Amino acid sequence: MENIELYIILALIVIIIVLIFNTYKFYHSEKRKVKNLHRFANEGEKEAQYRLAKRYQKGDMVKKDCQRAAFWYQRAAFSGDKKARGHLENFFDDKKNLKKKKC
């Protein structure tokens, strides 16, 4: 108990290492999910196309890109996804009404 400060510092270092490891693991698992979404979306799976479009619209683990979001919404809508068709209509309504709304 004489060197309690040393034990506290050692415990904090261990906690920081665990947090860094978990963050690294989470980041790579999310990147893998996006990679798999691309693969399944290209194969024609409408749910993957819709989820990929949502990620592009929000910028979730991919660079935010309205054109790619509209592309994937369009592919999902053509595959028969009703939610994607609604989002796609919102994209076209914004362009017709010339609103300054971002995707």
Secondary structure by P-SEA (a helix, b strand, c coil): ccaaaaaaaaaaaaaaaaaaaaaaaaaaaaaaaaaaaaaaaaaccaaaaaaaaaaaaacccccccaaaaaaaaaaaaaaccaaaaaaaaaaaaaaaacccccc
